[in-house]
Amino acid sequence: MINMDGGYMMHGDWGMGFGFGWIFTILFWILIILGIAYLVKGIAGGSKKGGKGETALDILNKRYASGEITKEEFEKMKADISGK
C-alpha cells in the first residue's frame, strides 16, 4: 500500500524489528515481579527478632546480661539447652 508521501506502508509490523518484542515484554514483567518480591522479602525479613545465626545460648546470655533472668534461672536454662 502506498501512503501520501509516495512511500510504502507496512502492515502487520512485528514490533522491535524482528518479532522479538514479546520477549522483551516478558523479561520486563519478570523483572518487575522479582523486584516486588525482593522488596516484600526485605520488608518482612526486617521485622524478625533476633539475628541470623543467633543460637539459643546467645539469646540466653543476652537475657542474663540484661538482668531479665536471675543466675539460678540462667544456670537451669543453660543446662536444659545443653542437655546436661
WOZI-V394547 format. One record per backbone hydrogen bond with DSSP energy under -0.5 kcal/mol. NH is the residue of the N-H (numbers start at 1). CO is the residue of the C=O. E is the energy in kcal/mol with one decimal. If there is no record, write none. Layout:
# WOZI-V394547
nh = [NH	NH]
co = [CO	CO]
e = [E	E]
This chain:
# WOZI-V394547
nh = [3	6	9	11	18	19	21	23	24	25	26	27	28	29	30	31	32	33	34	35	36	37	38	39	40	41	42	43	44	45	46	47	47	48	54	55	59	60	61	62	63	64	65	66	67	68	69	74	75	76	77	78	79	80	81	82	83	84]
co = [7	3	1	9	16	15	15	20	20	21	22	23	24	25	26	27	28	29	30	31	32	33	34	35	36	37	38	39	40	41	42	43	44	45	51	53	55	56	57	58	59	60	61	62	64	63	63	70	71	72	73	74	75	76	77	78	79	79]
e = [-3.0	-1.5	-2.5	-0.6	-1.2	-1.6	-0.6	-1.0	-1.1	-1.8	-2.3	-2.6	-2.3	-2.1	-2.4	-2.4	-2.1	-2.5	-2.7	-2.2	-2.2	-2.5	-2.4	-2.1	-2.5	-2.5	-2.2	-2.4	-2.8	-2.7	-1.3	-0.5	-0.8	-1.0	-1.4	-0.5	-2.0	-2.4	-2.6	-2.1	-2.3	-2.3	-2.7	-2.0	-1.1	-2.1	-0.9	-2.5	-2.7	-2.4	-2.8	-2.6	-2.1	-2.1	-2.5	-2.5	-1.1	-1.5]
